[in-house]
């Protein structure tokens, strides 16, 4: 299912002080190497990052939920039954996450929306462009 619009975005919506607080909270999480695919395997050709998870009851999740609900109501009106715990990701120098599907299209619990908040200062990194594939993402399993 590909719908229009493909994405919804805001620029500089979250104050820098809140971004700094999210980073501090994220650094308190138990971080591990990011994995790929259903079998949660480490594959540094696809992904090189550190990840941790905020609880969906934590204030950072509330910010994410706020933006998901606004975008959904303005653009798609999907019926959302569940919002996953937000992932906190650190990309060290040379880190990346290549093209990938955010859900398995063959499962009933398909992710309908993904939310990305870039909280790093643009002058602190190179790259980081967020790109979309046209729906023909190669199988990463």
Buried (B, 14 or more C-beta within 10 A) or exposed (E): EEEEEEEBEEEEEBEEEBBEBBEEBBEEBEBEEBBBBEEEEEBEEBBBBBBBBBEBEBEBBEBBBEBBEEBBEEBBEEEEEEBBBBBBBBBEEEBEBBEEBEEBEEEEEEBBBEBEBEBEEEEEEEEEEEEEEEEEBEEBE
